[in-house]
Amino acid sequence: MLVADALGIKKARVNVKTHSVQWGRFGATTSIGAVVAYGAAAFAPLPDEVGRLLAFAFGPLLTLSFVGWYRFLAVRRDGPLLQSACLCGIIAGVLVTSMLVIQVGNNMIREEAIAPAASAEVELAARTAWQAVNRVQFLLDVVWDFFICMAMVLLGASFLRHPLFGKILGGTGMVVGFLLLVFNLASFPYPPAEAGSIDLGPLAALWVLVAAIRLLAVSGRIEGAKAVPEG
């Protein structure tokens, strides 16, 4: 009976760690999907409907990615640092979705209002009204940046002692997240890109891609060993 119990406990632990690898793959895949969706929506010459779909998919993919990262990393070391990182990341995903929906919707309404303008004065009034309303999405952009910066700093700190990521990748995420936060505070109430400042968003996206690809590259080896490496 004792042997059977011991084997049962061992099997349960293996299942938990195997599931964590599956969650890790999910987190890495949705991270890559979020970066690709946003990049394609922002820079690729796509039909408006496809561009909107990709833009609106960015936030949900980001939110789901942090769920996956948490379920993978928590098996080895859970705590306030990791939980706070993933909570900030989930909130950031909700905020950026709200921001993008408002941004795209405002732009569409602007075109509808300006196109049939009866005179230059009416067109100017429509543009002025749009600019006032558009400040809402500027401020939401700053709020989302605050949360994603905090998520990067805290997630990078969680990487520091993890054998798959280590001090270089973890430290890089902390530095990029901190600098992104500094530039956002310096350019407030506008996002850095709108204020003519340095936009570290592409560098942050690159860091996410490196971390996700690193996890996907070693996930098969981890699953084969039936364990997440211990530090």
C-alpha positions as CSV (number, residue, x, y, z in Angstrom):
1,M,0.0,0.0,0.0
2,L,2.8,2.4,0.9
3,V,4.6,1.7,-2.4
4,A,1.3,2.2,-4.3
5,D,0.8,5.5,-2.5
6,A,4.3,6.6,-3.3
7,L,3.9,5.7,-6.9
8,G,0.6,7.5,-7.0
9,I,2.2,10.7,-5.5
10,K,5.0,10.5,-8.0
11,K,2.6,10.1,-10.9
12,A,0.5,13.0,-9.7
13,R,3.7,15.2,-9.6
14,V,4.7,14.1,-13.0
15,N,1.2,15.0,-14.3
16,V,1.3,18.4,-12.7
17,K,4.7,19.2,-14.3
18,T,3.7,17.8,-17.7
19,H,0.6,20.0,-17.6
20,S,2.8,23.0,-16.6
21,V,4.8,22.5,-19.8
22,Q,1.6,22.4,-21.8
23,W,0.6,25.7,-20.2
24,G,4.1,27.0,-20.9
25,R,3.6,26.2,-24.6
26,F,0.2,27.9,-24.5
27,G,1.7,31.0,-22.9
28,A,4.6,31.2,-25.4
29,T,2.4,30.6,-28.4
30,T,-0.2,33.2,-27.4
31,S,2.7,35.6,-26.7
32,I,4.0,35.2,-30.2
33,G,0.5,35.4,-31.6
34,A,-0.1,38.7,-29.7
35,V,3.1,40.2,-31.1
36,V,2.4,39.1,-34.6
37,A,-1.2,40.2,-34.5
38,Y,-0.3,43.7,-33.3
39,G,2.6,44.0,-35.8
40,A,0.5,42.9,-38.7
41,A,-2.4,45.2,-37.7
42,A,-0.1,48.2,-37.4
43,F,2.2,47.7,-40.4
44,A,0.9,45.2,-42.9
45,P,-1.2,46.4,-45.9
46,L,-4.4,44.5,-44.9
47,P,-8.1,45.0,-45.6
48,D,-9.7,47.1,-42.9
49,E,-11.7,44.3,-41.5
50,V,-8.7,42.0,-41.2
51,G,-6.7,44.8,-39.6
52,R,-9.4,45.4,-37.0
53,L,-9.7,41.7,-36.2
54,L,-6.0,41.4,-35.6
55,A,-5.9,44.6,-33.5
56,F,-8.7,43.5,-31.4
57,A,-7.1,40.0,-30.9
58,F,-3.9,41.5,-29.5
59,G,-5.3,42.2,-26.0
60,P,-7.1,38.8,-25.5
61,L,-4.0,37.0,-26.7
62,L,-1.8,39.0,-24.3
63,T,-4.1,38.2,-21.4
64,L,-4.2,34.5,-22.1
65,S,-0.4,34.5,-22.5
66,F,0.1,35.7,-18.9
67,V,-2.2,32.9,-17.7
68,G,0.1,30.4,-19.5
69,W,3.3,32.0,-18.2
70,Y,1.9,31.8,-14.6
71,R,0.9,28.2,-14.8
72,F,4.3,27.3,-16.1
73,L,6.5,29.3,-13.8
74,A,4.4,28.8,-10.6
75,V,5.2,25.0,-10.6
76,R,8.8,25.9,-9.8
77,R,8.5,29.1,-7.8
78,D,5.2,30.8,-6.9
79,G,4.8,33.9,-4.9
80,P,3.8,37.6,-4.8
81,L,6.4,38.6,-7.5
82,L,5.1,36.2,-10.1
83,Q,1.4,36.6,-9.2
84,S,1.7,40.4,-9.4
85,A,3.5,40.2,-12.8
86,C,0.7,38.1,-14.2
87,L,-2.0,40.1,-12.7
88,C,-0.6,43.3,-14.2
89,G,-0.2,41.5,-17.5
90,I,-3.8,40.4,-17.5
91,I,-5.1,43.9,-16.6
92,A,-2.8,45.3,-19.4
93,G,-4.5,43.0,-21.9
94,V,-7.9,44.3,-20.9
95,L,-6.8,47.9,-21.0
96,V,-5.1,47.7,-24.5
97,T,-8.3,46.1,-25.9
98,S,-10.4,48.9,-24.5
99,M,-7.9,51.5,-25.9
100,L,-7.8,49.9,-29.4
101,V,-11.6,49.6,-29.6
102,I,-12.0,53.3,-28.7
103,Q,-9.2,54.3,-31.1
104,V,-10.5,52.3,-34.1
105,G,-14.1,53.3,-33.4
106,N,-13.2,57.0,-33.1
107,N,-11.3,56.9,-36.4
108,M,-14.3,55.3,-38.1
109,I,-16.7,57.8,-36.7
110,R,-14.4,60.7,-37.6
111,E,-14.4,59.6,-41.3
112,E,-18.2,59.4,-41.2
113,A,-18.6,62.8,-39.7
114,I,-16.0,64.7,-41.9
115,A,-16.7,63.2,-45.3
116,P,-20.2,64.7,-45.7
117,A,-19.3,68.0,-44.1
118,A,-21.3,70.8,-45.7
119,S,-18.6,73.5,-45.3
120,A,-15.0,74.1,-44.1
121,E,-16.4,75.4,-40.8
122,V,-18.4,72.2,-40.2
123,E,-15.4,70.1,-41.0
124,L,-13.2,72.0,-38.6
125,A,-15.8,71.6,-35.9
126,A,-16.0,67.9,-36.5
127,R,-12.2,67.6,-36.4
128,T,-12.0,69.6,-33.2
129,A,-14.7,67.4,-31.5
130,W,-12.8,64.3,-32.6
131,Q,-9.5,65.6,-31.3
132,A,-11.1,66.2,-27.9
133,V,-12.7,62.7,-27.7
134,N,-9.5,61.1,-29.1
135,R,-7.6,62.3,-26.0
136,V,-9.4,59.5,-24.1
137,Q,-7.6,56.8,-26.1
138,F,-4.3,58.6,-25.6
139,L,-4.7,58.5,-21.9
140,L,-5.8,54.8,-22.0
141,D,-2.7,54.1,-24.0
142,V,-0.6,55.6,-21.2
143,V,-2.5,53.5,-18.6
144,W,-2.0,50.3,-20.5
145,D,1.7,51.1,-20.9
146,F,2.0,51.5,-17.1
147,F,0.6,48.0,-16.5
148,I,2.5,46.3,-19.2
149,C,5.7,47.9,-18.0
150,M,5.1,46.7,-14.4
151,A,4.3,43.2,-15.8
152,M,7.6,43.2,-17.7
153,V,9.7,44.3,-14.7
154,L,8.1,41.8,-12.4
155,L,8.1,38.9,-14.9
156,G,11.8,39.7,-15.6
157,A,12.5,39.5,-11.9
158,S,10.7,36.1,-11.8
159,F,13.1,35.0,-14.6
160,L,16.3,35.8,-12.7
161,R,16.5,32.6,-10.8
162,H,14.8,30.3,-13.3
163,P,17.2,28.0,-15.1
164,L,15.5,28.3,-18.5
165,F,15.7,32.1,-18.6
166,G,18.3,33.3,-16.1
167,K,19.8,36.7,-15.2
168,I,20.5,37.9,-18.7
169,L,16.9,37.5,-20.1
170,G,15.4,38.4,-16.8
171,G,17.5,41.5,-16.3
172,T,16.9,42.6,-19.9
173,G,13.2,42.5,-19.3
174,M,13.5,44.5,-16.1
175,V,15.6,47.2,-17.8
176,V,13.4,47.5,-20.9
177,G,10.2,47.6,-18.8
178,F,11.7,50.2,-16.4
179,L,12.9,52.4,-19.3
180,L,9.6,52.1,-21.1
181,L,7.9,53.3,-17.9
182,V,10.3,56.2,-17.5
183,F,9.7,57.4,-21.1
184,N,5.9,57.1,-20.6
185,L,6.1,59.3,-17.4
186,A,8.3,61.8,-19.2
187,S,6.0,62.2,-22.1
188,F,2.7,62.2,-20.1
189,P,-0.1,62.9,-21.0
190,Y,0.8,61.6,-24.4
191,P,2.4,58.2,-25.3
192,P,6.1,58.5,-26.2
193,A,5.5,57.9,-29.9
194,E,2.9,60.7,-30.1
195,A,5.2,63.1,-28.1
196,G,8.2,62.6,-30.4
197,S,10.1,60.7,-27.7
198,I,11.7,57.3,-27.8
199,D,9.2,54.4,-28.2
200,L,10.7,51.2,-26.7
201,G,7.6,49.2,-27.6
202,P,9.4,47.2,-30.4
203,L,12.2,46.3,-28.0
204,A,9.7,45.1,-25.5
205,A,8.0,43.0,-28.2
206,L,11.4,41.5,-29.1
207,W,12.0,40.6,-25.5
208,V,8.7,38.8,-25.4
209,L,9.5,36.9,-28.6
210,V,12.9,35.8,-27.3
211,A,11.4,34.5,-24.1
212,A,8.6,32.7,-25.9
213,I,10.9,31.1,-28.5
214,R,13.3,30.0,-25.7
215,L,10.5,28.2,-23.9
216,L,9.1,26.6,-27.0
217,A,12.6,25.4,-28.0
218,V,13.2,23.5,-24.7
219,S,9.6,22.5,-23.9
220,G,10.0,19.1,-25.7
221,R,13.1,18.3,-23.7
222,I,11.5,19.3,-20.4
223,E,8.4,17.2,-21.2
224,G,10.6,14.3,-22.1
225,A,12.3,14.5,-18.7
226,K,8.9,14.7,-17.1
227,A,10.0,17.6,-14.9
228,V,10.6,21.3,-14.8
229,P,14.3,22.0,-13.9
230,E,14.8,22.9,-10.3
231,G,17.2,25.6,-9.3
